[in-house]
Amino acid sequence: MRISTNAFFFTLLKFFVCCIGCMSALCIFVLYTKHLIIVYLYLTSVGLVFVSYWTNVSAIKQIQALTLVTTSPHHSTSILEDILNLNIKNLLDLDGPGILVIQNFAIQFMLAAIFKYIHLGPRHPTVQKLLPLSFMAPSFLAMLPVPPNLLHHSPVFSALLPLFLVKYALWSSAYNVIQVVYAGYHHGRLFVSNYGLSALVETEWMRLNVPCVLRVFWVLRVAEHAILLLMDNYDDEAEEGLKVSTLLAVQSLASMTKSLLVTGCETITAVLGMTSVISFFCHYIGNFFQWILLTDEEEDKSIGTVSAILFYILALQTGLTSLNPEKRFIRLCRNFCLLFTALLHFLHNIVNPMLMSLSASHNPSTHRHVRALGVCAFLIIFPISLLVYLWSQHTISTWLLAVSAFSIEVIVKVIVSLMIYSLFLIDAYRSTFWEQLDDYVYYIRAFGNTIEFCFGIFLFFNGAWILLFESGGAIRAVMMCIHAYFNIWCEARAGWSVFMKRRTAVNKINSLREASPDQLNRLDDVCAICYQEMHSAKITCCNHYFHGVCLRKWLYVQDRCPLCHDILYKIDNDINKDNNSETGNEENSNNQNLLLEEDPELLLGEGVR
């Protein structure tokens, strides 16, 4: 019982120490540069004191051990006698104590010079002159015939002066530290009250340049591991005396790359660093495709951010850091496949508005059309090639089904965009108004949205299977709930709302009179909505003429005439209530469309869109 109580208190103490360490690290991380320099100078000065102390201790022990060896005629009983007799041979003897004293002199002089320059204590001239003597005092005593006990404790006395300066700097700066912490807290509180917590986090994120810090950390970590691997390979080759062939070199490079990827995501912090590196590359992939499309939209900025979120959620959801190296590498490759398919969706979000703009604006620039169509061809060929390779190399699994669903979905999206692009191009070169165009576009988009909705349901059940029978977890369950709400419920509600509005508008249009050819000839005017000639038209109750398709689109927005703002038809109270309800549904649908433009399904990984 007593042992368990001690273990509990020890664990509790360890927990509090870890919390204090994390809070201290966070406070240091958010400091401004001038305060951060002061902290680093202080920590460096403390480190120099301890390095000096342990160097003196180690040197004194070795000097005492060598001085006790008096049986050899080459060793004197005192280093001072060798100095006075100018016995250079004994002083520079590699097995004698003299060379140790000279080495310790050089090390302590260098440490004293650095400490003298960076310490934050009082810089009185006398103190500054005493610092080198304090650091090198044990080396001076080692040359004299002093009692061994005094020589043994000399490193402690030599560290007293620098330790006093370090402690003096700490206590004298305590008030300033408290002021800085309070000022930071007050600034953060005012910022949150004025602009909100998210604005504060975003501002500090940009000020601290967190992604760059994480990238540098990850690159340095991987570089260190790569150097160790190269040294090990070099030692093995030197021992075996093998002549490395090209094939062996390639295999060695592949093995080294695999090892670097595995160790690059073995901790949560390492995963954050890898996430930042992936975000960096995805950002420039977006820039590259925008350069191809000759556009300067802001979509590429969201590519880097959303790709980073997707990769990190996938890493947490699949337990990447807790797997053994071989399984971790396989899981990492699978996560990369999911990330690539997500990138294809993001690229479609860039090229789709471009296609619609080119087709609807009568843009004669052929090379812009070719560039956009080339990207669309890539978005079809690449996922097909990926699917052929994956299905030929792997057996069927929930992960493979998820990647396949994402790939087929992006292919369907691109085909839908190309079909609508083709319809708009045909309409652009027609000399007469194409009244059925709106219906064709609606049916094509409805087909594409239905396919996406079916894939959403499929991926939900795929994720449920993974959650129940393969690898569960709270993160996966939360992602499934998010997917079920945004990509199933909200999509179904928005689609049903659009269908009902369209059906209601069609019924309203059908209740209006059709204009005869004689009436259109007498009118000899254009549609006031699209400014196109009218070969067929609907006549409103206020005796105004419009294209039926144009008027139907207008009825999606409001029920009044575009010219005189009169009610287009008689309605009763019940229908009024329905229209109000439809207007509310339209606003909700618009909000949902704004959310879905970010394509949240791509954030949910394998099994969950």
FENWOGI-V871726 format. One record per residue. PSI is psi in whole degrees, -180 to 180 (999 if undefined). D_FIRST is the distance of its C-alpha to the first C-alpha in Angstrom with 2 decimals. Layout:
psi:PSI d_first:D_FIRST
psi:PSI d_first:D_FIRST
This chain:
psi:-41 d_first:0.00
psi:-38 d_first:3.78
psi:-42 d_first:5.42
psi:-37 d_first:5.20
psi:-43 d_first:6.24
psi:-40 d_first:8.69
psi:-38 d_first:9.87
psi:-47 d_first:10.54
psi:-37 d_first:12.46
psi:-43 d_first:14.15
psi:-42 d_first:15.28
psi:-42 d_first:16.47
psi:-41 d_first:18.31
psi:-38 d_first:19.82
psi:-45 d_first:20.98
psi:-40 d_first:22.67
psi:-42 d_first:24.27
psi:-41 d_first:25.63
psi:-44 d_first:26.98
psi:-40 d_first:28.65
psi:-42 d_first:30.07
psi:-42 d_first:31.48
psi:-41 d_first:32.99
psi:-43 d_first:34.51
psi:-39 d_first:35.94
psi:-43 d_first:37.39
psi:-41 d_first:38.94
psi:-37 d_first:40.48
psi:-34 d_first:41.75
psi:2 d_first:43.69
psi:154 d_first:45.31
psi:166 d_first:49.06
psi:-42 d_first:50.56
psi:-38 d_first:51.46
psi:-35 d_first:47.96
psi:-36 d_first:46.46
psi:-41 d_first:48.74
psi:-44 d_first:47.52
psi:-45 d_first:43.85
psi:-38 d_first:44.73
psi:-41 d_first:46.80
psi:-47 d_first:43.99
psi:-37 d_first:41.43
psi:-41 d_first:44.09
psi:-40 d_first:44.83
psi:-44 d_first:41.16
psi:-38 d_first:41.05
psi:-39 d_first:44.26
psi:-45 d_first:42.91
psi:-36 d_first:39.90
psi:-42 d_first:42.18
psi:-43 d_first:44.59
psi:-50 d_first:41.96
psi:-30 d_first:40.51
psi:-42 d_first:44.07
psi:-42 d_first:45.14
psi:-47 d_first:42.19
psi:-43 d_first:42.94
psi:-43 d_first:46.68
psi:-40 d_first:46.38
psi:-44 d_first:44.25
psi:-38 d_first:46.83
psi:-44 d_first:49.74
psi:-40 d_first:48.39
psi:-40 d_first:47.81
psi:-32 d_first:51.36
psi:-31 d_first:52.93
psi:-18 d_first:51.67
psi:94 d_first:53.74
psi:1 d_first:57.04
psi:-28 d_first:58.50
psi:136 d_first:60.15
psi:-14 d_first:63.48
psi:-7 d_first:62.83
psi:133 d_first:60.07
psi:164 d_first:60.80
psi:-17 d_first:58.68
psi:137 d_first:58.75
psi:-31 d_first:59.07
psi:-38 d_first:61.24
psi:-41 d_first:63.86
psi:-36 d_first:64.12
psi:-45 d_first:64.64
psi:-35 d_first:67.28
psi:3 d_first:69.04
psi:43 d_first:68.84
psi:80 d_first:67.27
psi:-32 d_first:66.51
psi:-45 d_first:65.84
psi:-35 d_first:62.88
psi:-37 d_first:61.57
psi:10 d_first:61.58
psi:124 d_first:60.33
psi:-22 d_first:57.50
psi:3 d_first:55.78
psi:170 d_first:56.26
psi:-19 d_first:54.36
psi:-43 d_first:57.23
psi:-32 d_first:56.60
psi:-40 d_first:52.92
psi:-43 d_first:54.06
psi:-43 d_first:56.55
psi:-44 d_first:53.97
psi:-36 d_first:51.51
psi:-49 d_first:54.41
psi:-43 d_first:55.21
psi:-47 d_first:51.63
psi:-35 d_first:50.98
psi:-42 d_first:54.38
psi:-44 d_first:53.66
psi:-39 d_first:50.21
psi:-40 d_first:51.83
psi:-42 d_first:54.62
psi:-45 d_first:52.27
psi:-40 d_first:50.04
psi:-30 d_first:53.18
psi:-34 d_first:54.38
psi:-12 d_first:51.28
psi:151 d_first:49.23
psi:7 d_first:49.13
psi:-175 d_first:49.36
psi:135 d_first:52.59
psi:52 d_first:55.41
psi:140 d_first:57.37
psi:-40 d_first:59.88
psi:-43 d_first:58.65
psi:-43 d_first:55.02
psi:-35 d_first:56.19
psi:-31 d_first:58.13
psi:-20 d_first:55.27
psi:-49 d_first:52.81
psi:-38 d_first:54.34
psi:-38 d_first:54.52
psi:-45 d_first:50.85
psi:-39 d_first:49.81
psi:5 d_first:52.17
psi:-46 d_first:51.67
psi:-35 d_first:49.56
psi:-38 d_first:52.31
psi:-44 d_first:54.95
psi:-31 d_first:53.07
psi:-22 d_first:52.65
psi:-16 d_first:56.47
psi:154 d_first:56.82
psi:68 d_first:56.28
psi:161 d_first:53.35
psi:143 d_first:50.64
psi:-34 d_first:47.88
psi:-42 d_first:45.19
psi:-42 d_first:46.99
psi:-35 d_first:47.46
psi:-37 d_first:43.80
psi:3 d_first:42.77
psi:-34 d_first:45.71
psi:-32 d_first:43.85
psi:-46 d_first:41.64
psi:-33 d_first:44.77
psi:-24 d_first:46.53
psi:-6 d_first:43.81
psi:-47 d_first:43.95
psi:-51 d_first:47.02
psi:-35 d_first:46.00
psi:-38 d_first:42.48
psi:-43 d_first:44.16
psi:-39 d_first:46.36
psi:-46 d_first:43.46
psi:-38 d_first:41.50
psi:-43 d_first:44.73
psi:-38 d_first:45.39
psi:-49 d_first:41.93
psi:-36 d_first:42.19
psi:-23 d_first:45.85
psi:1 d_first:45.20
psi:-42 d_first:42.27
psi:-41 d_first:44.70
psi:-37 d_first:46.48
psi:-45 d_first:43.26
psi:-39 d_first:42.38
psi:-43 d_first:45.95
psi:-43 d_first:45.84
psi:-44 d_first:42.58
psi:-40 d_first:44.01
psi:-40 d_first:47.35
psi:-41 d_first:45.73
psi:-43 d_first:43.75
psi:-42 d_first:46.95
psi:-45 d_first:49.00
psi:-39 d_first:46.58
psi:-43 d_first:46.47
psi:-40 d_first:50.29
psi:-42 d_first:50.70
psi:-41 d_first:48.44
psi:-31 d_first:50.25
psi:-41 d_first:53.63
psi:-15 d_first:53.17
psi:160 d_first:49.82
psi:-39 d_first:46.54
psi:-37 d_first:47.97
psi:-38 d_first:50.82
psi:-46 d_first:48.48
psi:-43 d_first:46.41
psi:-41 d_first:49.66
psi:-46 d_first:51.16
psi:-35 d_first:48.19
psi:-43 d_first:48.00
psi:-39 d_first:51.63
psi:-42 d_first:51.42
psi:-12 d_first:48.51
psi:53 d_first:50.06
psi:-45 d_first:46.70
psi:-40 d_first:48.22
psi:-39 d_first:49.96
psi:-45 d_first:46.79
psi:-39 d_first:44.92
psi:-45 d_first:47.91
psi:-42 d_first:48.12
psi:-46 d_first:44.40
psi:-41 d_first:44.74
psi:-42 d_first:48.00
psi:-39 d_first:46.68
psi:-46 d_first:43.59
psi:-38 d_first:45.83
psi:-41 d_first:48.37
psi:-45 d_first:45.81
psi:-37 d_first:44.69
psi:-41 d_first:48.36
psi:-43 d_first:49.22
psi:-41 d_first:46.45
psi:-42 d_first:47.70
psi:-40 d_first:51.28
psi:-41 d_first:50.40
psi:-43 d_first:48.61
psi:-39 d_first:51.61
psi:-41 d_first:54.01
psi:-41 d_first:52.23
psi:-43 d_first:52.21
psi:-37 d_first:55.89
psi:-38 d_first:56.77
psi:-42 d_first:55.10
psi:-21 d_first:56.73
psi:34 d_first:60.03
psi:145 d_first:60.57
psi:117 d_first:63.18
psi:124 d_first:61.58
psi:172 d_first:63.70
psi:-41 d_first:63.92
psi:-44 d_first:61.99
psi:-37 d_first:59.15
psi:-41 d_first:59.12
psi:-44 d_first:58.87
psi:-41 d_first:56.05
psi:-40 d_first:54.23
psi:-42 d_first:54.75
psi:-43 d_first:53.48
psi:-39 d_first:50.35
psi:-42 d_first:49.80
psi:-43 d_first:50.30
psi:-45 d_first:47.81
psi:-40 d_first:45.18
psi:-40 d_first:45.86
psi:-39 d_first:45.53
psi:-47 d_first:42.24
psi:-18 d_first:40.69
psi:-4 d_first:42.33
psi:34 d_first:40.05
psi:-11 d_first:36.72
psi:165 d_first:34.97
psi:-41 d_first:35.46
psi:-40 d_first:37.28
psi:-37 d_first:39.48
psi:-39 d_first:40.32
psi:-42 d_first:41.39
psi:-45 d_first:43.62
psi:-37 d_first:45.13
psi:-42 d_first:45.69
psi:-39 d_first:47.66
psi:-43 d_first:49.74
psi:-41 d_first:50.51
psi:-39 d_first:51.50
psi:-48 d_first:53.84
psi:-41 d_first:55.58
psi:-36 d_first:55.87
psi:-43 d_first:57.44
psi:-24 d_first:60.13
psi:-43 d_first:60.66
psi:-41 d_first:61.50
psi:-39 d_first:63.80
psi:-46 d_first:65.51
psi:-31 d_first:66.33
psi:-33 d_first:67.48
psi:-39 d_first:69.76
psi:-42 d_first:71.14
psi:-5 d_first:71.74
psi:45 d_first:73.20
psi:158 d_first:71.06
psi:37 d_first:69.00
psi:171 d_first:66.76
psi:11 d_first:63.20
psi:-31 d_first:61.65
psi:-27 d_first:60.59
psi:-39 d_first:58.20
psi:-24 d_first:56.24
psi:-49 d_first:56.22
psi:-43 d_first:54.04
psi:-50 d_first:51.67
psi:-34 d_first:51.33
psi:-40 d_first:51.05
psi:-44 d_first:48.13
psi:-44 d_first:46.39
psi:-48 d_first:47.14
psi:-41 d_first:45.83
psi:-40 d_first:42.57
psi:-41 d_first:41.95
psi:-41 d_first:42.75
psi:-43 d_first:40.29
psi:-40 d_first:37.44
psi:-36 d_first:38.61
psi:2 d_first:38.76
psi:47 d_first:35.52
psi:-41 d_first:37.62
psi:-20 d_first:35.02
psi:-4 d_first:32.53
psi:158 d_first:35.17
psi:163 d_first:35.94
psi:-43 d_first:39.08
psi:-46 d_first:41.59
psi:-32 d_first:40.55
psi:-39 d_first:40.26
psi:-42 d_first:43.85
psi:-45 d_first:45.11
psi:-38 d_first:43.39
psi:-43 d_first:44.78
psi:-39 d_first:48.27
psi:-40 d_first:47.99
psi:-36 d_first:46.94
psi:-38 d_first:49.96
psi:-44 d_first:52.21
psi:-38 d_first:51.01
psi:-40 d_first:51.56
psi:-42 d_first:55.08
psi:-35 d_first:55.99
psi:-40 d_first:54.74
psi:-36 d_first:56.98
psi:-39 d_first:59.89
psi:-41 d_first:59.34
psi:-40 d_first:59.31
psi:-35 d_first:62.50
psi:-37 d_first:64.11
psi:-25 d_first:63.30
psi:-44 d_first:65.30
psi:-26 d_first:68.26
psi:-50 d_first:68.71
psi:-32 d_first:69.96
psi:-45 d_first:72.12
psi:-46 d_first:73.76
psi:-39 d_first:74.41
psi:-43 d_first:75.87
psi:-39 d_first:78.15
psi:-33 d_first:79.45
psi:-15 d_first:80.03
psi:8 d_first:81.57
psi:39 d_first:84.42
psi:118 d_first:83.09
psi:-1 d_first:85.65
psi:103 d_first:83.42
psi:-40 d_first:83.22
psi:-28 d_first:80.74
psi:-38 d_first:78.17
psi:-43 d_first:78.53
psi:-41 d_first:78.21
psi:-46 d_first:75.05
psi:-42 d_first:73.38
psi:-32 d_first:74.48
psi:-41 d_first:73.25
psi:-40 d_first:69.73
psi:-40 d_first:69.93
psi:-41 d_first:71.00
psi:-41 d_first:67.99
psi:-13 d_first:65.69
psi:-45 d_first:67.17
psi:-43 d_first:67.54
psi:-50 d_first:64.16
psi:-33 d_first:61.98
psi:-44 d_first:64.30
psi:-41 d_first:63.96
psi:-43 d_first:60.18
psi:-42 d_first:60.05
psi:-43 d_first:62.40
psi:-47 d_first:60.28
psi:-43 d_first:56.91
psi:-22 d_first:58.21
psi:-21 d_first:59.86
psi:-18 d_first:56.77
psi:152 d_first:53.91
psi:164 d_first:53.35
psi:136 d_first:52.96
psi:169 d_first:49.59
psi:-36 d_first:48.30
psi:-45 d_first:48.38
psi:-37 d_first:51.98
psi:-39 d_first:53.00
psi:-46 d_first:51.63
psi:-40 d_first:53.53
psi:-42 d_first:56.61
psi:-44 d_first:56.49
psi:-42 d_first:56.26
psi:-46 d_first:59.10
psi:-37 d_first:61.38
psi:-42 d_first:60.73
psi:-33 d_first:61.91
psi:-44 d_first:64.95
psi:-42 d_first:65.81
psi:-45 d_first:65.45
psi:-42 d_first:67.80
psi:-42 d_first:70.32
psi:-45 d_first:70.34
psi:-41 d_first:70.91
psi:-36 d_first:73.74
psi:-45 d_first:75.39
psi:-39 d_first:75.38
psi:-43 d_first:76.58
psi:-41 d_first:79.44
psi:-42 d_first:80.41
psi:-36 d_first:80.54
psi:-42 d_first:82.65
psi:-42 d_first:85.07
psi:-33 d_first:85.29
psi:-30 d_first:85.95
psi:7 d_first:89.03
psi:147 d_first:90.39
psi:-16 d_first:93.36
psi:163 d_first:92.63
psi:130 d_first:89.67
psi:98 d_first:87.22
psi:-29 d_first:86.15
psi:-2 d_first:83.89
psi:-44 d_first:81.78
psi:-39 d_first:79.20
psi:-44 d_first:78.76
psi:-44 d_first:78.34
psi:-41 d_first:75.74
psi:-45 d_first:73.85
psi:-39 d_first:73.86
psi:-45 d_first:72.70
psi:-37 d_first:69.86
psi:-39 d_first:68.92
psi:-48 d_first:68.81
psi:-43 d_first:66.55
psi:-34 d_first:64.20
psi:-42 d_first:64.05
psi:-45 d_first:63.09
psi:-40 d_first:60.34
psi:-41 d_first:59.08
psi:-41 d_first:59.01
psi:-34 d_first:57.06
psi:-44 d_first:54.61
psi:-42 d_first:53.99
psi:-45 d_first:53.78
psi:-29 d_first:51.19
psi:-47 d_first:49.12
psi:-34 d_first:48.95
psi:-44 d_first:48.38
psi:-36 d_first:45.38
psi:-38 d_first:44.11
psi:-44 d_first:44.33
psi:-43 d_first:42.34
psi:-39 d_first:39.68
psi:-36 d_first:39.35
psi:-13 d_first:39.91
psi:-71 d_first:39.47
psi:110 d_first:37.14
psi:-161 d_first:35.85
psi:151 d_first:34.26
psi:-39 d_first:34.46
psi:-44 d_first:37.08
psi:-39 d_first:39.36
psi:-41 d_first:39.12
psi:-43 d_first:40.07
psi:-37 d_first:42.94
psi:-39 d_first:44.21
psi:-43 d_first:44.28
psi:-44 d_first:46.21
psi:-44 d_first:48.55
psi:-35 d_first:49.15
psi:-53 d_first:50.10
psi:-45 d_first:52.23
psi:-7 d_first:53.78
psi:-61 d_first:54.26
psi:-52 d_first:54.41
psi:-38 d_first:56.06
psi:-44 d_first:58.40
psi:-42 d_first:59.46
psi:-41 d_first:60.03
psi:-43 d_first:62.00
psi:-41 d_first:64.10
psi:-37 d_first:64.89
psi:-44 d_first:65.86
psi:-42 d_first:68.22
psi:-43 d_first:69.74
psi:-40 d_first:70.37
psi:-41 d_first:71.88
psi:-43 d_first:74.12
psi:-41 d_first:75.24
psi:-42 d_first:75.96
psi:-39 d_first:77.94
psi:-42 d_first:79.93
psi:-39 d_first:80.80
psi:-42 d_first:81.92
psi:-40 d_first:84.07
psi:-22 d_first:85.63
psi:-10 d_first:86.68
psi:158 d_first:88.84
psi:147 d_first:92.42
psi:133 d_first:93.27
psi:138 d_first:95.91
psi:162 d_first:99.08
psi:-35 d_first:100.76
psi:-41 d_first:103.57
psi:-39 d_first:101.18
psi:-36 d_first:99.43
psi:-40 d_first:102.81
psi:-36 d_first:103.92
psi:-49 d_first:100.64
psi:55 d_first:100.76
psi:173 d_first:97.43
psi:165 d_first:93.98
psi:129 d_first:90.62
psi:-7 d_first:89.31
psi:-48 d_first:85.74
psi:-8 d_first:86.19
psi:32 d_first:89.75
psi:157 d_first:90.88
psi:150 d_first:94.07
psi:112 d_first:93.88
psi:-15 d_first:95.33
psi:149 d_first:93.40
psi:163 d_first:91.88
psi:144 d_first:90.52
psi:124 d_first:92.26
psi:172 d_first:90.15
psi:-25 d_first:91.20
psi:12 d_first:92.27
psi:41 d_first:94.58
psi:149 d_first:92.74
psi:133 d_first:92.50
psi:156 d_first:89.38
psi:143 d_first:88.15
psi:-41 d_first:86.12
psi:-42 d_first:83.24
psi:-41 d_first:83.28
psi:-34 d_first:83.33
psi:-42 d_first:80.46
psi:-37 d_first:78.33
psi:-37 d_first:79.43
psi:-17 d_first:78.32
psi:-26 d_first:74.78
psi:-51 d_first:74.79
psi:169 d_first:76.97
psi:14 d_first:79.62
psi:156 d_first:82.41
psi:137 d_first:85.43
psi:-21 d_first:85.01
psi:-54 d_first:88.47
psi:-5 d_first:89.02
psi:27 d_first:85.44
psi:159 d_first:86.71
psi:133 d_first:84.71
psi:-23 d_first:85.44
psi:163 d_first:85.59
psi:136 d_first:85.28
psi:150 d_first:81.81
psi:-178 d_first:80.60
psi:-38 d_first:77.57
psi:-42 d_first:75.38
psi:-36 d_first:76.16
psi:-43 d_first:75.48
psi:-41 d_first:71.98
psi:-40 d_first:71.50
psi:-40 d_first:72.71
psi:-41 d_first:70.34
psi:-39 d_first:67.48
psi:-37 d_first:68.70
psi:-42 d_first:68.88
psi:-40 d_first:65.24
psi:-36 d_first:64.36
psi:-43 d_first:66.35
psi:-43 d_first:64.41
psi:-40 d_first:61.12
psi:-41 d_first:62.51
psi:-43 d_first:63.51
psi:-40 d_first:60.04
psi:-40 d_first:58.55
psi:-36 d_first:61.04
psi:-39 d_first:60.03
psi:-42 d_first:56.41
psi:-16 d_first:57.37
psi:-28 d_first:59.51
psi:-5 d_first:56.30
psi:65 d_first:55.73
psi:-17 d_first:52.06
psi:-26 d_first:52.10
psi:-8 d_first:51.99
psi:-1 d_first:48.63
psi:-5 d_first:46.79
psi:-160 d_first:46.97
psi:136 d_first:47.05
psi:-20 d_first:47.26
psi:122 d_first:47.37
psi:999 d_first:50.48
